[in-house]
Amino acid sequence: MIVVMAKDSTADNLRQVEQRIAAHGLRTQVNRGVERIVVGVVGAIPPDLKDEMELQPGVAEVIRITKPYKLASIEFHPERSVVMVGDVMVGGPEPVVMAGPCSVEDEEQMVSTARAVKAAGAGILRGGAYKPRTSPYSFRGMGLDGLKLLKLAQQETGMPIITEVMTPGDVDTVAQYSDVLQIGARNMQNYNLLDAVGEIDKPVMVKRGLSASYEEWLLAAEYVMAGGNTKVMLCERGIRAFEHYTRFTMDVAAIPVIKRLSHLPIIADPSHSTGKWHLVTPVALAAIAAGAHGLLIEVHPNPDIAKCDGPQSLTFENFSKLMDQVRAVSAALAQ
């Protein structure tokens, strides 16, 4: 349920509304938009609360949100959310590209990649320190040493960092080294982890699960927001289907659908969805054309010897060409 305050409502009116809601054991989240103030009510709503709130001074209307996700819904926040990552605006008019290796391997690999993607126009540096792998025998990341190398690359380039966190116990450590905490597809419904990142004051990117519906995906974001962290962005990274030529099936339609259902920024990951480097660019351009606020791209100085996901990683040269095309498509859409 949301409570829409009247344009001439006062600060006292708003405080009284919040106090009345709190008296029912419920929590509030206030969204101050350009045109109106909306109070989101979080918790199990009593059947008579709507009528009660409509009688409060300064209340214009009370709207029941039928969707199970409330804070992530476009009804609660009609204006598009923008997530600031340092000086980088995610969700604004320009698409933001997050690029770097699937896994951090060594200092030379990380620093050279950071310099290359920044020179090509990427805004955020990605790199995996903790890696969830299907096989227990695959390279699972460098852990804390990988985080330190990411920080070194940041010091060399000034780029903000996005990296994955896998367990609630790692949240504080990863937050010390990164600017955005990524919830991977396999952890989208790890509710203890979602609760943990909901308690920090840093941006979080929630990837769509391998077989998740739009509603399940948005409810995962809702977990983070219900914990108090509203700096949330979503990432479509492909879902399982019957076709095996690509690693997963990129659901390009998810981008406009999510923009219709939610105010949160939506990012596309053409690297994990296709699994093949020669498909990354066309799928990335399709995502931008569909309205994605950004891309997550894997880049490696020598994909043939990458310890993780080499077949889907772009070389520095191919990434630079991709960025030129992304800018061209973005400019065409702006006309």
N, C-alpha and C positions, 0 to 999 in steps of 0.2 A: 504494500500500500504506500502511496505517496500523498503528502499533504502539500498543496500548492498555496503559497502565501499570496495575499493580495498585493498589488503594486504599492499601495499606500500603507502596508503593514509596518509596524515599528519593531525595533529590537526587543522591546518588552513582549510584544505579541509572539515573536519567534521563541523567546525564552519560555513563555508560558506553554506553548505547544510542545516544546521539548520536555518540559517538566511533566506535563500530562501524559505524554507517551511513556516516559520513564516510570511513572507511577504504576504502569501496567507490566513492568518488568521487561520492557522492550528497549532496544537501542535505536538511535537515530544517526543518520548521516545527512548533512546539509550540503546541498548543491546550490551555490550562488551563481546563477547564470546572468546573462546580460539583461534579459527581460523579466526574469522572475526568480524567486527563491523556492526551491523544492526540498522538502524534508522526506527522506526515505525512512520507512519504518522497518526495522529488522527484527524478525522473530515470529512467533506464532501469534497471528492477529486475532484478538477476540471478535466475535461476530458483531458486537454493538459499537466497536471502536470508531467505525466510519461515521456513524451518526453523531457520536460524541464529539469528534474532531471538527465536524462541519459547523458546530455551534460555537467554536472558539473564535474570539476576536482576531481579526486579521487574516483569517483563512478564506481563500477564494473558492477552492474546491478540494475534494478528497477523492482520489482515484484508486480503485483496486487494480493491482497488476496481476493478471491471471497467469502470467508466465512464472515458472518456479524460480527463475533468476530475477532478482529485483534490481540490485545495484548496477549490474552490468547492462540493464535494459535501456533502450533508447527512450522509453517513457520516463524513466527517472532522470535521465540526463539528455535532453533533446539536442544539446549542442555537442559537437564532436569533441572528445577528450584529446588532449595533446599531452604526451609524456616527454618531459625534458630529461635528456641523458647528458649531463654537463651542459654544453651549449648547443647540443644537437636536438632538434625538434622532431619527435616521432609522432606522426599524425597530422602534420601540417601540410601545406600545399606541395612541398617537394618530397619525392620519395627518398627514403634513407636506406643506404645499402650497408649491411653489416657483413664484413668479409674477413676471411682468414682460414687457417687450416682446421681440419676436423679435429686433430689432436696436436697439442704442443709436443714437439719432439726434442728440440735443442735450441740453444740461444741463436745460432746463425739462422736456422729455419724461421724462427718466430720474428726476429727483428727484421730480416730481409723481407718477409711477407708483409709485415706491418708497414714498412716504408713503401712497398710497391702498391698496396691497396689504397693507402692514403694518397699517393701521387696520382692514382687513377680516379680518385674522387669518392672513395668510401668514407662514411662518416663514423662508423663504429667498428672496432676490431673484435673479431670472434676467434675463439680457440678453446679446445676442450682439454681440461686438466683431469676431470673425472669422466670416464666414458662407460655408459651402460652398453655392454656388448652381448649379442645373442649367444656367442660361444665363450665359456669361461677361459679358453686358451688364447683368445684374441688380446691384443694390446688394449689395456683398460685405462691408460692415461698415467701421467706422472704425478698426479695428486698435488700436494703442496708445492713441490718443486716446479710443477707446471704453472701454478698460480704466480709464483715468483718470476718466472720467465715472461708471463703475460704482463706483469707489472713493469718489468724491464723494458718490454716493447712499448708500453704506454709512455714511459719516461723518455724514450727515444723519439716518439712521434707525437705525443700529446693526445692520442686517440682514446676515447672511453672504451671500456671493455665489456663484452658480454660473454659469459661462460656458464656452463651447466652446474647445478647443484643437485645431488642425488639423495641426500639423507638430511633429516632435520638437524642431526648433530653437526653437519658441515656448514649450515647456513651462516653462522657468524663468521667462520673463517673465510668462506667464499665472498661474503659481503665486504670483508676488509680489503680484498684484492680486486673486486670487480665493480662495475657501475650498473650492470643489469644482471640479474640472476635468471637463468633460463631453467624452466621446468620442461624436461624432455617428454617426448611422446609416451614413453613407457611409464612415466611417473605422473601423467596427467590426473590419474585418480588415486595418487598417493596422498590421502587426505591429511595425514600428519605433516607431510612436507608442505602442502598448501597452507595449512594453518601456520606453520613456522615462518614461511616467507610473508604471510599476511601481517606478521608482527614487526617487520623491519620497515625502515623508511628508505627503501631503494626500489627502483623499477623492477618489475618482474615480467618475463615473457612466458606465456603458457602455450606450449605446442599442443596441437590436436593429437589425441590418441590414435593408434593405428586403426581402430574400428569405431571411433567415437562419433556419435550424432552431434549435430550443432548444439542441441540442448545440453548434452552431457559436457561438451566443451565449455559452453558458457557457464555452466554450474561450477566447473573447476575454477574458472576466473572468479566466480561469485565467492568461493571459499576464501580466496586471497583478499577480496574486497571486504568481505564480512569481518575479517580480522583487523581491518582498519587501514590497509594499504590499498589506495586507489590508483597507484601508478602501475597499471596493468596494461599489457599489450598481448595480442593473440598472434599465433603463427600457424598457418596452414602448411603442413609438410607432407601431404599425401596420405592416402588411406589404402588399406588392403582391398584388393579386388581380384577378379579371376585372371586378369592379364599378367603375365610374368616377364614380358619383354622389358618393362620398366620395373624399378625396384618397388615402387608403390604407384598409385594412381593419383595424380595431382587434381584435386577438386577445385578448379578455377571458379566454379559457381559459388563456392564457399565465401569468396571475397565480397561480392555484392550482397549475398544473403546476410552475412555477418554485419555488414554496414547498414542493412535494413533493420536488423534485430538489436544491435548494440551500438553504443557510442565509443567503444574501445578501438584503438588503432589495430589494424590487421596487416601482418607481415606474411610474405610468401617465401617458402624454402624450396626452390626448384632443384637444389642439389640432392637432398634426401628423397624427394619424390620421384625423380627420374633415375638416379643412380648411374647416369651416363653423362660424361662431360659435354658431349656434342648436343645433348638435349637441354642443357641448363639454360642457354641463352634464349632459345625460342619460348620455352615455358616461362622464363623470367619476364620476357616482354609481354606475353599473354597476361601474366598476373598484373603487371603495371597497367596494361590497357583495361583490365577488369576493375581497377581502382585500388590496388594494394598500396598501402602507405610506405612500404619498403620491402627489401629483399634480404634474405640470409643466404650468402654464397660461400662455398668452400673453395679456397685458393691455396695452392701449394707450389713452392719453387720447382719441385720435381715430382709430379704426381706418380710416376712409375715406381718410386721407392717410398712412397708415403706409408706410414705404419697403419693408417686407418683411412678408408674411403678414397683411395687414390683414383679409381675409375670415374668418380663423379667430380673430382677437383679440377678447377681451371688453372692453367698456367698464368703467369703474370701477364703475358701478351694477350691471351684470350680474355682475361678479366678486363683489361683495358678496353678491348673492343666491345665487350658487353656494356661497360659503363657509357661508352659513346652512344650506343643504341638505346640504352635506358633514358639518357638525356633527350634523345631525339623523340622517343615515344611520349615522354612526359611533356615535352614542349608542344607536341602536336595536340595532346589532350587539353592543354591550357588555352588553345586558340578558340 
